[in-house]
Amino acid sequence: MLQFNKMWKFKNGLYYEEEFKKEGVKNFSTTASLGDMKSEKNRKNLLEKYFGNDVIICGEQVHSDNIRIVTGADAGKILSQTDGLITREKGVVLAVFTADCLPVFIFDKVKKIIGLVHAGRAGLSKLIVSKAIDIFVKNFGSNSLNIYAAIGPHICKQCYNTDLDAMAERQLKKTGVSNISNSNLCTYTSDFFSYRKTKTSERIISLMMMEAK
């Protein structure tokens, strides 16, 4: 199994997975230093700087296992009862907000499809990561061997009584995904917002978009 856990880089208050970037997939997880990304002003500044527009697609994030296939027509929407997003369209910005849960970035480098999942304990218990990979395979004909998955900043097992990233990795491996990159960045001990630590309503944002080439 290939592990890309040394491929996460940091620049200007953002963490990104370099392997994805090399493939033309913009991906970022913000830090607390950039402010609360639930703030429209903070979010707009970030998006305009790195994506050229401030329109995202995000879910309501209710700790479900619901995943939606989206298109540019969904831009600007908050999709009801949704915790996972998948698109094959370039220029579509997917987003999840977190403060301890896992943002899981998914990319089929052959079929050119991306997905972004909000995965907390409840969603992982409902197998949301496995279900996301199943959609790649069943709806788009993806081969699991061509799928890359990256686990963004999240609370670690030393700071929480559940090993969330291990749950996600088990689901990925069970579906045949072997290219897994874990940021190993803990939201409780590093420069992120942590609900477990402070009960904060502030959130970081994780963003993903295929660039038009």
N, C-alpha and C positions, 0 to 999 in steps of 0.2 A: 504494500500500500504506500502511495506517495503522500507525504505529509509536507504541506507548504507553510508550516507554522513560523518560518523565518521570513516569509514574504510580506508580512505586514509592515508598512512604513508609516512614518509620522511627518507631517509638514503643515505649518500654519494652523495648528489646532485641530487638524483632521488626521484620522487614521484611515488608510486605504490598503487594499490587497493588491499588491503589485502584479501578480500573475493575471488578474482580471484586467487591470489597466493596460497591460501589454496586448491584450486581445481586443482592445477598443471598448471596454466596458468601464465607464466611470462608476466608482463606488466610494462612498465616504461614510464614516461614522464620526460625528462631532464630539468634542469634549466640552466640559462645563465652562471652559475659558471663553467659548464662543457664545455663551448665554443659553437661555431657555428656548428651545426650538418650537415650543408651543406658541411662542410670540411670533406673530405674523411679520413684524419688522425684522427680527433676527433671521427668520427663515428666508424672507425675501432677499435680504442682503447676501446671504450665503448662496442662494440659488442663482441670482443674477450674476454673481461673480464666477461661479464654477460651471453653471449649466446654460447661461444665456437667457434664462426665463425663470419665472417664479411659480410655475404651475406644476403641481404634483398630483399623483394619484395615491390615496392612502385608504386604509380601512378604518372602520370604527374601533377595531381592536377590543374584542370582548372575551379574549382567551378561548376562542372557538377553534375548530378545525376547518373552518370555511375558507376556501381559496377561490379567488376569481381570476379568470383569464380576462385581461383588459386590453384596450386599444387607445389610440389617441382621442377617441370620442369620450373617454372617461376622464380626460384631463380636468383637474380642478375639483373632482368629486371625492367625497368621503363615503366609501361604500359600506352600507349597513351590514352589521354582523359579519365582518370580514377580517381575517388575520393573515392572509397570504395573497400575494399578487403575482401574476405571471403574464408576460407579454413577449411577442415575437417582433414587435414594431420598434424601429429605431427612433430615438428622440423622445421616447416616453419615459418620464421620471417616476420611478416607484419609490415609496417612502414608508418607513415604519418609525414609530416613536417608542423609546425604551428608557427605563431607569432601573435596570437589573435583568430584565428578560433578554433573551437572545435575539439579535437580528441575524437571520441566516440568509446569506447571499447564494444564489444558485445560477449556474451558467452552463449551457450546452454549447461548447465551442465549435461543434460541427453544424448543428441545426440553427445556431445563433438565436437562442431563446434565453431569457433571463427570468428569475423569480426572486422575490424578497419576502421572507416570512417573519412574523412576530411570534416567537415561541417562548412562552413561559411554562411553568410547571403544568398548568392545566392543559394548555395546548399540546405540549409534548406528551402528556398522558393520553391524549386523544390521537396521537400519532400524526400530528400536523406535518412534520418534516417528511415522513414516509409518504403521506398523501400528496405532498407537493411533487415529489419525485415520480410518483405514479401518474400524475397528470402529464408531466414531461414525456413519459414513456407512452402512455395510452393515447393522449390527444395529439402529440406532435411526432411520435415515432422515434423519440430519443433512445440512444443506447446509454445505459448507466455508466459505461466505461468512458464516455465522452463528457460526462457531467462533472463540473467542478463545484464544490461547496465551500463556503467560507463562513466561519462563525465569528461575528463581531464582538465588541465589548459586552460583558455580562458579569453577573455576580459569580464568584468562584465557589467551589465546594467548601473551602475553609471558612467562608463568610456566610454560608447558607446551608441549610440541612439537606439540600438536594443537589446532586451533581448534574446540573442542567446540560452542560456541554457534553457530558458522557451520554446522556439520554439521546441527544441529537445525533451524536456520532454513531451510536448503535443503530439508530433508524436509517442513517445514510448507508452504513455498511450493509445492513440487511437488504437494502434495495439494490445493492451492487455498486454504489458510489465509493470509489477508493481514493479519489483525489480530494482530500479534505484539508482545509487550512483553518487552524484555530488561532485567533489573535492572542489568546491567553491574557486578555486585558480585563482586570476586575473592576467593576463599577463601584464597588464598596471602598476599595483602597486607593484608587487612582483618580484622575481628574475627570470624573463623570458625575452625573446625578444618580443617587441611589435611594430608591424608596425604602428599602430595607434599613438603610442607615438613618435617614432623617424624615421619612414619611413625606418627602417633597412631592409637589405636583409638577415640578420642572422635568423636562425630558430632553435627552439628546435625540438627534434624528440620524437615521441611516438611509442613504439614498443610492439608487442604482439606475443606470441608463446605458443603453447601447448607443454609441456614437454613430452618426451617419457618415459613411465612407464611400 
